[in-house]
């Protein structure tokens, strides 16, 4: 069986809902199932979603920093008052 990947678009809020849902599922105690092996795929997906969430947060932070630089004229030669002509 071959494995593939799929591009699925979720908002940050939807990712947080998925993470919370997975957490609730994983934390469920199933008395008739031993050693919790059934949780492993869900834990993997949860970890991946947490990584994606942090990547989104970092990207948002970078965009805010870039916008702030543009607003203050950082790296904008047109607004460089100390530059020589």
N, C-alpha and C positions, 0 to 999 in steps of 0.2 A: 504494500500500500504506500503510495507516495504522499508526501505532505506538501502542502502549499500554504500560502499566506493570503489574507484578504485585507483590503483597505476598507476600514469602517470608520465613519466620521461620527464622533461624539463630542458634545460640548464638555467643558470642565465640570459643570454641574452633573451631567449625565455620568461622567467617569466617577465622580464622588458617590453617586447613588449606586453604581455597580460595585464599587469597593465596599460600601456599607452592606449591601445585600450579600456579597460574598462572605464578608466577616460574620454576618448573622448565620449564614449557612454552615460555615466552617466551625463556628462555636457551638453548633447544635450537638448535643450528646445523643448518640445513637447506641442504645444499650445492647443491641443484638449484633453490632459490628465490632470486631476486634481490631486493634492496632491502628485504626484511623487511616488506613491506606487510601480509602475512598476520597480523603480530603486533599491528597497531593495535587491533582490537576487543578482544583479550585484555588489552592494556595499559590500555585504557579501563576494562574491568571490574575489573582489578586496582586501578587508582587509586580507583575508586568504593568498592571493598571496604575499602581502606586508610582512606579518609575515614569510612566507616561504623564501622570499628573504633575510630578515634580519637573519634568521637562517643559510642560506647558507653563508652569509658574515661572521657571527660569527664563523662558522666551518672553513672557509678559514683562518681566523685570528688565530684560535687555531692551525691549521696545520702549519702555518708560524712560530708561536712561538715554536712549537715542533721541527721543522727543525732547527731553530736558536739555540735551546738548544743543539741539537745533534752536530751541527757544532762547537759550542764553548766548547763542552765537559761537559756541565752541566748534572748532573745525569749519568755520564758515569764513572763508577769505574776504568776502564782501564786508564783513563786520570786524575785520582785524584792524584796529586803530593804531597798533604799534608797528604795523608792517610798513616797509619802505616801498615807494613806487618806482 
